[in-house]
């Protein structure tokens, strides 16, 4: 063991981001928020352990180093959570007058816009004032620029909780962006102070966002429809104007990564600037012979890549790609050689230390998984490709080698990211290889070069000269996405991948990709075990949202029957994670096709596997609605009725614990809730009774305050 470790000592630093991730993941997996002192105590203990074993055996030294890295990741994650703590609205506010400084304006496909406000204020004393809020404005909004202070009549609500246990946690996402409320504008937006964001940081943010929005508007003016919307996504990172059918086509065809400014775009842009500028300077002999034009081109390529990253809003894939590309070009400036896998490792370390919450998002996971897998594969393939190319000169073998590279890269990246796509989205694009073989070369050789020309011509007002031919290429990519998405079973919904399986797959993949010796193939065993877990995954039999309005039950053919309530996001999430959803409508005063579900004005009875489940909605006579039921799910308070049921979930339970998922198992009923899944964390759902207005002293006595609060909520 020690000999193998010594033989691969050059690969040891690559494990630093892995164990930083272990510590960060441990923080997010805890069921309760621990005291900060525990993290610091663990870090000090691991550091002391490292000092204690530094002169002992190598395995002990490496184990202590790994523990220290994990402890550091844990401390960084908790520190980030504490530093970004900000007030969160406790409940829907009703109408209020809202003020704030606009820090982001996003155009929506329906013509409306989504405004993110900072330094929020409102006119209600009984409502928490969030630091940031995001509101949706209707079409016809007066021109609003980033940096303006606005006033608008709006309604706010807390960030949405997960639609079911294990689903995307928008509340956690919002916590780390200090977004304490979301809502809708109820009237026109009034600009009360243009350019209210002060300070160099605010001015820089305003400048970048103004450039982004101005570029998006000018692109859409030249290229209307999805052609312009996709062009804007490729150049400014703004995907909001893309229509829903086109966005779904990109997802189903496996081309969604093209819309996200990441390694493909940053690397192409920086490479084209470097090669093009160096070629132009080489045409001037006095410059080429007397000055280091290669280093000049590298420096300008770094600057352009940084500008492109900022223009795109600095998403995680773009940050990773800019860091890696910048290091490669910096190596050119310093006359050094860069090591690709180490570049990825250090890029991951920088992002994890700067924004540890990105670890649990799909963007970070899929981006780094694809890059690490491709670099590990080409570390072995590149020498063989070079030898084969030397033995087969000519343009035909070169084309064949390029096609081979596209196919192999797509397969490797597709497999590496598929597991994370299944975990987060429960979707798999079956024909992604075919789509990428056409779309990626078209993007690299036609679309991106014209995008660079567009950047040069836009300050002169001549951007249409580049946008028109760029639009031809974008239209070609759009057609490929629509064509491949129309193929049979272009995208399939797969079973839920458990969290432990995703972690095991990641550790196995890290072992396979980061080592170089033959023992790396051991990593295939945990990867296979993780994939096999999907065969044993069983979706819930019954789902209910946090108010009891939205419900879903398992039909006789295994599909999911939804009652059509609860909103679009809830229905899409349930269909994806517990479906597929059936086309059958929820019966109102009749029975379902399989005869299991029967409904009337008081509620529904669902009979399955010898059990009776009552779905109660009659507040006047709940005892009749739940008579003889083993399980009772009620959208109204039961107040002590239906006590004969083995499992009882009423309106108060839903309010306190959020959406419920139930499994009808041979040994009983298993119940999971969003509150139990989230744990007692800062971003988790904490129900707050509605505050009551003060009652005059001479008023007649009323019900106990606690009871009235619960009934109102």
C-alpha positions in Angstrom: 0.0 0.0 0.0 2.7 2.5 1.0 4.7 1.7 -2.2 1.7 2.4 -4.3 1.0 5.7 -2.5 4.7 6.7 -3.0 4.6 5.8 -6.7 1.7 8.3 -7.1 2.8 11.1 -4.9 2.4 13.5 -7.8 -1.3 12.9 -7.6 -1.8 13.5 -3.9 -2.7 17.2 -4.3 -5.6 16.2 -6.6 -7.4 14.8 -3.6 -7.5 18.1 -1.7 -10.8 19.3 -3.3 -12.3 15.8 -2.8 -11.9 15.9 1.0 -12.8 19.6 1.1 -16.0 18.4 -0.5 -16.5 15.7 2.1 -16.4 18.3 4.9 -18.7 20.6 3.0 -21.1 17.8 2.2 -21.1 16.7 5.9 -22.2 20.2 7.0 -25.1 20.2 4.6 -26.1 16.7 5.5 -26.4 17.3 9.2 -30.0 17.2 10.6 -29.4 20.1 13.0 -27.3 23.3 12.8 -24.3 22.7 15.1 -22.6 25.3 17.2 -19.7 27.0 15.3 -17.3 26.0 18.1 -17.7 22.3 17.2 -16.3 23.0 13.7 -13.3 24.9 15.0 -12.6 22.3 17.7 -12.6 19.6 15.0 -10.3 21.6 12.8 -7.8 22.1 15.7 -8.0 18.4 16.6 -7.2 17.3 13.0 -4.3 19.8 12.9 -3.0 18.4 16.1 -3.4 14.9 14.9 -1.4 15.8 11.7 1.4 17.1 13.8 1.4 14.0 16.0 1.7 11.5 13.1 3.9 13.6 10.7 6.9 11.4 11.5 5.1 8.1 11.5 3.9 5.9 8.6 2.8 7.4 5.3 -0.8 6.1 5.4 -1.3 7.7 8.8 0.1 11.0 7.5 -2.2 11.0 4.5 -5.2 10.0 6.5 -4.6 12.9 9.0 -4.2 15.3 6.0 -7.5 14.1 4.5 -9.3 14.7 7.9 -7.8 18.1 8.1 -9.0 19.0 4.6 -12.5 17.7 5.5 -12.5 19.7 8.7 -11.5 22.8 6.8 -14.3 22.3 4.3 -16.8 21.9 7.1 -15.7 25.2 8.8 -15.7 27.1 5.5 -19.2 25.9 4.7 -20.6 26.9 8.1 -18.8 30.2 8.1 -20.3 31.0 4.8 -23.8 30.2 6.0 -23.4 32.4 9.1 -21.9 35.2 7.2 -24.7 35.3 4.7 -27.5 35.1 7.3 -30.2 37.6 6.4 -33.9 38.1 7.4 -36.5 35.9 5.6 -40.2 36.8 5.3 -42.2 34.4 7.5 -45.5 34.2 5.6 -47.3 35.8 2.6 -47.5 39.5 3.3 -50.5 40.6 1.3 -50.2 43.9 -0.6 -47.5 46.4 0.6 -45.4 49.3 -0.9 -42.0 48.0 -1.6 -38.8 49.9 -2.3 -35.4 48.7 -3.3 -32.3 49.1 -5.5 -32.5 47.0 -8.7 -29.5 44.7 -8.9 -30.7 42.4 -11.7 -33.3 42.7 -14.5 -34.2 39.4 -16.3 -36.5 39.4 -19.3 -39.1 36.6 -19.3 -40.4 34.8 -22.4 -44.0 36.2 -21.8 -42.7 39.8 -22.1 -42.6 40.5 -18.4 -39.4 40.8 -16.3 -38.0 39.6 -13.0 -36.4 42.2 -10.8 -34.0 41.4 -7.9 -33.9 44.2 -5.3 -31.3 45.0 -2.7 -31.6 47.3 0.3 -35.3 46.6 0.6 -37.8 48.6 2.6 -41.6 48.5 2.9 -44.4 50.2 4.7 -45.5 47.4 7.0 -44.4 47.2 10.7 -45.6 43.6 11.2 -43.5 42.1 8.4 -39.8 41.2 8.4 -37.7 43.4 6.1 -35.6 41.1 3.9 -32.3 42.3 2.6 -33.0 41.1 -1.0 -36.3 40.3 -2.7 -37.2 39.0 -6.2 -40.4 40.1 -7.8 -42.1 39.3 -11.1 -43.4 42.3 -13.0 -46.0 42.1 -15.8 -45.4 43.0 -19.4 -45.4 46.7 -20.3 -42.9 47.6 -17.5 -41.4 51.1 -17.8 -37.7 51.1 -18.5 -35.9 50.1 -15.3 -32.1 49.9 -15.2 -29.8 48.1 -12.8 -28.9 50.6 -10.0 -32.2 52.4 -9.9 -34.1 52.7 -6.7 -37.8 51.8 -7.4 -41.1 51.8 -5.6 -43.9 49.3 -6.4 -47.0 47.9 -4.9 -46.2 44.2 -4.5 -47.0 41.0 -2.5 -44.2 39.0 -1.0 -43.9 35.4 0.3 -41.1 33.3 1.7 -38.8 31.4 -0.7 -40.5 28.2 -1.7 -39.8 25.0 0.2 -39.2 21.7 -1.6 -42.2 20.2 -3.4 -41.5 16.8 -1.7 -38.7 15.3 0.4 -35.5 15.2 -1.6 -36.6 17.7 -4.3 -34.7 20.9 -5.1 -34.5 23.2 -2.0 -35.1 26.7 -3.3 -35.1 28.0 0.2 -31.5 26.8 0.7 -30.6 28.2 -2.7 -32.1 31.6 -1.7 -30.4 31.6 1.8 -26.9 31.7 0.3 -27.9 34.6 -2.0 -29.5 36.5 0.9 -32.8 36.4 -1.0 -35.4 36.7 1.8 -38.6 37.0 -0.2 -40.1 36.4 -3.6 -43.3 37.8 -5.0 -45.2 39.7 -7.7 -45.7 43.3 -8.6 -49.3 44.4 -8.3 -49.0 47.7 -10.1 -46.6 49.9 -12.1 -43.0 50.3 -11.1 -41.9 53.8 -10.3 -38.2 54.9 -10.5 -37.6 57.2 -7.5 -33.8 57.5 -7.7 -31.9 56.6 -10.8 -28.4 55.2 -10.2 -28.9 54.7 -6.4 -26.3 52.0 -6.0 -23.1 53.6 -4.6 -19.5 52.5 -4.1 -17.1 51.1 -6.6 -18.5 47.6 -6.3 -22.1 48.8 -6.9 -20.9 50.9 -9.8 -19.0 48.0 -11.3 -22.0 45.7 -11.0 -24.2 48.4 -12.6 -21.8 48.8 -15.5 -21.6 45.0 -16.2 -25.3 44.5 -15.9 -26.0 47.5 -18.1 -23.7 46.1 -20.8 -25.3 42.7 -20.5 -28.9 44.0 -20.9 -28.0 46.5 -23.6 -26.3 43.7 -25.6 -29.2 41.4 -25.1 -31.6 44.1 -26.3 -29.5 44.8 -29.4 -29.2 41.1 -30.2 -33.0 40.6 -30.0 -33.6 43.6 -32.1 -31.6 42.0 -34.9 -32.5 38.4 -34.4 -36.1 38.0 -33.1 -37.6 34.8 -31.6 -35.6 31.8 -30.4 -32.8 32.5 -32.8 -32.0 35.8 -31.0 -32.8 34.3 -27.6 -30.3 31.5 -28.0 -27.7 33.9 -29.4 -28.2 36.1 -26.3 -27.7 33.0 -24.1 -24.4 32.2 -25.9 -23.0 35.7 -25.6 -24.5 37.2 -22.4 -25.6 34.1 -20.5 -29.3 35.4 -20.4 -31.5 32.3 -21.0 -34.7 33.8 -19.9 -36.0 35.0 -23.3 -35.8 31.4 -24.7 -39.2 29.9 -25.2 -40.2 26.9 -23.1 -40.6 24.5 -26.0 -37.1 25.4 -27.3 -35.6 25.1 -23.9 -37.2 21.7 -23.4 -35.8 20.6 -26.8 -32.3 21.5 -25.8 -32.7 19.5 -22.6 -34.2 16.5 -24.3 -31.6 16.4 -27.1 -28.7 16.7 -24.6 -27.6 20.2 -25.9 -28.5 22.2 -22.8 -24.8 22.6 -21.9 -24.4 24.7 -25.0 -26.8 27.4 -23.6 -24.8 27.6 -20.3 -21.6 29.7 -20.7 -19.0 27.3 -19.5 -15.8 25.6 -20.6 -16.8 25.2 -24.2 -17.5 29.0 -24.6 -14.7 30.4 -22.4 -12.0 28.2 -23.9 -13.2 28.8 -27.5 -13.4 32.6 -26.9 -10.0 32.8 -25.2 -8.4 30.5 -27.8 -9.8 32.4 -30.8 -8.6 35.7 -29.3 -5.1 34.3 -28.5 -4.6 32.6 -32.0 -6.3 35.5 -33.9 -4.4 38.3 -32.2 -1.1 36.5 -32.4 -1.7 35.8 -36.1 -2.5 39.5 -36.8 0.6 40.7 -34.9 2.8 38.2 -36.7 1.8 40.0 -40.0 3.8 43.0 -38.8 7.5 42.0 -38.9 8.8 44.9 -36.7 6.5 43.8 -33.9 6.9 40.1 -34.4 10.7 40.3 -34.4 11.2 42.8 -31.5 8.4 42.1 -29.1 6.9 39.1 -27.3 3.7 39.1 -29.3 2.8 35.6 -27.9 2.7 37.0 -24.4 0.8 40.0 -25.5 -1.9 37.8 -27.1 -2.0 35.6 -24.0 -2.5 38.7 -21.7 -5.3 40.1 -23.9 -6.9 36.6 -24.1 -7.0 36.5 -20.3 -8.6 39.9 -20.1 -11.3 39.0 -22.7 -12.0 35.7 -20.9 -12.5 37.6 -17.6 -14.8 40.1 -19.3 -16.8 37.3 -20.9 -17.1 35.5 -17.5 -18.4 38.7 -15.8 -20.7 39.4 -18.7 -22.3 36.0 -18.3 -23.0 36.6 -14.6 -20.0 34.4 -13.4 -21.8 31.0 -13.2 -19.7 28.2 -11.6 -18.8 26.5 -15.0 -17.6 29.8 -16.3 -15.6 30.5 -13.1 -13.9 27.1 -13.4 -13.2 27.5 -17.0 -11.8 31.1 -16.6 -9.6 30.0 -13.8 -8.2 27.0 -15.8 -7.8 29.0 -19.0 -6.2 31.9 -17.1 -3.6 29.5 -15.6 -2.8 28.0 -19.0 -2.3 31.5 -20.5 -0.4 32.6 -17.4 1.9 29.7 -18.0 2.5 31.1 -21.5 3.4 34.4 -20.0 5.8 32.8 -17.5 7.2 30.3 -20.1 6.0 27.4 -18.0 4.0 24.2 -18.8 0.6 23.8 -17.2 -0.7 20.4 -15.9 -4.4 20.0 -16.8 -5.6 17.8 -14.0 -3.9 20.1 -11.4 -5.6 23.0 -13.0 -9.0 21.4 -12.4 -8.0 20.6 -8.8 -7.0 24.1 -8.0 -10.0 25.6 -9.7 -12.2 23.4 -7.6 -10.3 24.4 -4.4 -10.8 28.1 -5.2 -14.5 27.7 -5.8 -15.1 25.5 -2.8 -13.3 27.9 -0.5 -15.0 31.0 -2.0 -18.5 29.6 -2.4 -18.8 26.2 -0.7 -22.6 26.0 -1.3 -21.9 25.5 -5.0 -20.8 21.9 -4.2 -24.4 20.7 -3.8 -25.7 22.3 -7.0 -25.9 20.5 -10.4 -23.8 23.1 -12.1 -20.6 22.4 -10.0 -21.1 18.7 -10.0 -21.7 18.2 -13.7 -19.1 20.7 -14.8 -16.2 19.2 -12.8 -17.3 15.6 -13.4 -17.2 16.1 -17.2 -13.8 17.9 -17.2 -12.2 15.5 -14.8 -13.4 12.4 -16.7 -12.3 13.8 -20.1 -8.8 14.8 -18.8 -8.3 11.4 -17.1 -9.3 9.6 -20.3 -7.1 11.7 -22.6 -4.1 11.3 -20.3 -4.2 7.7 -21.6 -5.5 8.3 -25.1 -3.4 11.3 -26.2 -0.1 9.4 -26.6 -1.9 6.7 -28.6 -3.6 9.2 -30.7 -0.3 11.0 -31.4 1.3 7.7 -32.5 -1.6 6.8 -34.7 -1.6 10.3 -36.3 2.1 10.1 -37.0 1.6 6.7 -38.7 -1.4 7.9 -40.8 -0.7 11.4 -42.4 -3.2 13.2 -44.6 -6.4 15.1 -44.3 -8.7 12.1 -44.3 -7.2 10.5 -41.1 -7.2 13.9 -39.5 -10.9 14.3 -40.1 -11.5 10.8 -38.8 -9.5 11.5 -35.7 -11.5 14.7 -35.1 -14.8 12.8 -35.4 -13.4 10.1 -33.1 -12.5 12.8 -30.6 -16.0 14.4 -30.7 -17.7 11.0 -30.2 -15.4 9.9 -27.4 -15.5 13.2 -25.6 -19.3 13.2 -25.8 -19.6 9.7 -24.5 -17.2 10.3 -21.6 -18.7 13.6 -20.6 -22.2 12.2 -21.1 -21.6 9.2 -18.9 -19.8 11.3 -16.2 -22.6 13.9 -16.0 -25.6 11.5 -16.5 -25.6 10.3 -12.9 -25.7 13.8 -11.6 -28.4 14.7 -14.1 -30.4 11.7 -12.9 -30.0 12.7 -9.3 -31.1 16.3 -9.8 -33.5 16.1 -12.7 -34.4 12.4 -13.1 -33.9 12.8 -16.9 -31.5 11.2 -19.4 -31.0 12.4 -23.0 -30.7 9.1 -25.0 -29.5 10.6 -28.3 -27.1 13.3 -26.9 -24.1 11.8 -28.8 -25.8 12.3 -32.2 -26.9 15.8 -31.3 -23.5 16.9 -30.0 -21.6 15.5 -33.0 -23.5 18.0 -35.2 -24.1 20.9 -32.8 -20.6 21.2 -31.1 -18.6 21.6 -34.3 -21.2 24.0 -35.7 -20.9 26.1 -32.5 -17.1 26.0 -32.4 -16.3 26.6 -36.1 -19.2 29.0 -37.0 -21.1 30.5 -34.1 -18.3 31.4 -31.7 -16.0 33.1 -34.3 -18.9 35.3 -35.4 -19.7 36.0 -31.7 -16.1 37.4 -31.3 -16.6 39.6 -34.5 -19.9 40.8 -32.9 -18.1 41.9 -29.8 -15.7 43.9 -31.9 -18.4 45.5 -34.1 -21.0 46.3 -31.4 -19.2 49.4 -30.1 -19.4 50.7 -33.7 -23.0 50.0 -34.0 -22.3 47.4 -36.8 -23.2 44.3 -34.8 -25.8 43.2 -37.4 -23.0 42.4 -39.8 -21.9 39.6 -37.5 -25.2 38.7 -35.9 -26.9 37.8 -39.2 -24.4 35.0 -40.1 -24.1 34.0 -36.5 -27.9 33.6 -36.4 -27.7 31.2 -39.3 -25.5 28.9 -37.2 -27.7 29.3 -34.2 -30.7 28.4 -36.2 -28.9 25.3 -37.3 -28.2 24.3 -33.7 -31.9 25.1 -32.9 -33.0 22.8 -35.7 -30.7 20.0 -34.5 -32.1 20.3 -31.0 -35.7 20.2 -32.2 -35.0 17.3 -34.6 -33.2 15.1 -32.1 -35.8 15.9 -29.4 -38.5 14.6 -31.7 -36.8 11.1 -32.0 -38.5 8.2 -30.1 -37.6 8.2 -26.4 -35.3 11.2 -26.8 -35.4 11.8 -23.1 -36.4 9.2 -20.5 -37.4 9.6 -16.9 -35.4 7.4 -14.5 -36.0 6.4 -10.9 -34.7 8.5 -8.0 -31.0 8.0 -7.2 -30.5 8.0 -3.4 -28.1 10.6 -2.0 -25.8 7.9 -0.6 -25.5 6.4 -4.1 -24.5 9.7 -5.7 -21.8 10.1 -3.0 -20.5 6.6 -3.5 -20.5 7.1 -7.3 -18.5 10.3 -6.9 -15.9 8.8 -4.6 -15.6 5.8 -6.9 -15.2 8.1 -9.9 -12.6 10.1 -8.1 -10.6 7.0 -7.4 -10.8 5.9 -11.0 -9.8 9.3 -12.5 -7.3 10.7 -10.0 -5.0 7.7 -9.7 -2.8 6.5 -12.6 -1.9 2.9 -11.5 -3.8 -0.2 -12.1 -5.4 0.0 -8.7 -7.6 2.8 -10.0 -9.9 0.3 -11.6 -11.1 -0.6 -8.1 -13.2 2.6 -8.4 -15.5 0.8 -10.9 -17.0 -1.3 -8.1 -18.6 1.5 -6.0 -19.7 3.2 -9.2 -21.5 0.0 -10.3 -23.1 -0.4 -6.9 -24.3 3.1 -6.9 -25.9 2.7 -10.4 -27.5 -0.6 -9.3 -29.3 1.2 -6.4 -31.7 2.7 -9.0 -33.2 -0.8 -9.6 -34.3 -0.9 -5.9 -35.6 2.7 -5.8 -39.3 2.9 -5.0 -41.2 6.2 -5.4 -43.8 7.2 -2.9 -47.4 5.9 -3.2 -49.1 9.1 -2.0 -48.0 12.7 -2.1 -49.6 15.8 -0.6 -48.4 19.4 -0.6 -48.0 21.7 2.4 -51.6 23.0 2.3 -53.4 19.8 1.4 -54.6 21.2 -1.9 -52.3 19.2 -4.2 -52.5 15.4 -3.9 -51.3 12.5 -6.0 -51.8 8.7 -5.7 -50.3 5.7 -7.4 -52.6 4.3 -10.1 -53.0 0.6 -10.8 -50.6 0.7 -13.8 -47.8 2.3 -11.7 -48.4 5.8 -13.0 -49.1 8.9 -10.9 -52.6 10.3 -10.7 -52.6 14.0 -9.8 -55.5 16.2 -8.8 -54.3 19.1 -10.9 -53.8 21.5 -7.9 -50.7 23.0 -6.3 -49.1 24.9 -9.2 -47.0 24.0 -12.2 -43.7 23.5 -10.4 -45.2 21.1 -7.9 -46.8 19.0 -10.6 -43.7 18.9 -12.7 -41.6 17.9 -9.7 -43.9 15.2 -8.7 -44.2 13.8 -12.2 -40.5 13.8 -12.6 -39.5 12.3 -9.2 -42.5 10.0 -8.6 -44.1 9.6 -12.0 -44.7 9.3 -14.8 -48.0 11.1 -14.5 -51.0 9.6 -16.1 -53.2 11.5 -18.6 -56.3 10.5 -16.6 -58.1 13.3 -14.8 -58.7 13.2 -11.1 -62.3 12.1 -10.5 -64.6 14.7 -8.9 -67.7 12.7 -8.1 -66.9 9.4 -9.6 -64.2 6.7 -9.6 -60.8 6.4 -11.4 -60.4 3.9 -14.2 -58.8 1.3 -12.1 -61.5 1.6 -9.4 -59.1 2.4 -6.6 -60.0 6.0 -6.1 -63.5 7.3 -5.5 -64.4 10.9 -4.7 -67.4 12.9 -3.7 -68.0 16.4 -2.2 -66.5 15.4 1.2 -63.3 13.9 -0.2 -61.9 10.8 -1.7 -61.3 7.2 -0.6 -58.3 5.3 -2.1 -58.3 1.6 -1.7 -55.1 -0.2 -2.3 -53.5 -3.5 -1.1 -56.2 -4.0 1.6 -55.8 -0.5 3.0 -58.3 2.4 2.9 -56.8 5.9 2.6 -59.2 8.8 3.2 -58.4 12.1 1.6 -60.6 14.5 3.6 -61.7 18.0 2.5 -65.0 18.3 4.4 -64.5 20.5 7.5 -68.1 20.2 8.6 -68.3 16.4 8.9 -64.8 14.9 8.8 -65.8 11.8 10.8 -68.0 10.7 8.0 -65.3 11.3 5.4 -62.7 9.2 7.3 -64.9 6.5 8.7 -63.1 3.1 8.5 -59.9 4.5 7.0 -56.4 3.2 7.9 -54.7 6.3 6.8 -56.2 9.8 6.8 -54.8 12.8 4.9 -56.9 16.0 5.6 -56.7 19.4 4.1 -58.8 20.7 7.0 -58.1 20.6 10.8 -59.6 17.4 12.3 -59.6 18.6 15.9 -59.4 15.2 17.5 -61.6 13.3 15.1 -60.7 10.2 13.0 -58.8 8.7 15.9 -59.3 5.2 14.6 -56.8 5.7 11.8 -53.3 4.3 12.1 -51.7 7.3 10.3 -53.3 10.7 10.5 -52.1 13.9 8.8 -54.3 16.9 9.0 -54.0 20.6 8.1 -51.9 21.4 11.2 -49.4 18.6 10.4 -49.0 19.9 6.8 -48.5 23.4 8.0 -45.9 22.4 10.6 -44.0 19.8 8.5 -44.6 20.8 4.9 -45.3 18.4 2.0 -45.6 14.7 2.9 -44.7 11.5 1.0 -46.1 8.1 2.1 -45.2 4.6 1.2 -47.7 1.8 1.8 -45.4 -1.1 2.8 -46.3 -4.6 4.0 -45.2 -3.8 7.5 -46.9 -0.5 7.8 -46.9 3.0 6.4 -43.6 5.0 6.0 -44.0 8.8 6.1 -41.4 11.3 5.1 -41.8 15.1 5.4 -40.0 18.1 4.0 -39.3 19.3 7.6 -37.8 16.0 8.5 -35.7 15.9 5.4 -34.5 19.5 5.8 -33.8 19.2 9.5 -33.4 22.1 11.8 -31.3 24.3 9.6 -31.3 28.1 9.1 -33.0 27.9 5.7 -35.5 25.2 6.7 -39.3 25.8 7.1 -40.2 27.2 10.5 -44.0 27.8 10.7 -44.9 31.1 12.4 -48.4 31.8 13.7 -50.0 34.8 12.2 -49.8 37.9 14.4 -53.1 39.3 15.6 -54.1 42.8 15.9 -54.4 44.2 19.5 -57.9 43.8 21.0 -59.4 46.5 23.2 -59.7 45.6 26.9 -63.5 45.8 26.9 -63.8 43.2 24.1 -65.5 40.0 24.8 -63.3 37.0 25.7 -62.2 34.9 22.7 -60.7 31.5 22.1 -57.1 30.9 23.3 -54.6 32.8 21.2 -52.5 29.7 20.3 -55.5 27.8 19.0 -56.7 30.7 16.9 -53.2 31.2 15.4 -53.1 27.6 14.3 -56.6 27.7 12.8 -55.8 30.8 10.8 -52.6 29.3 9.4 
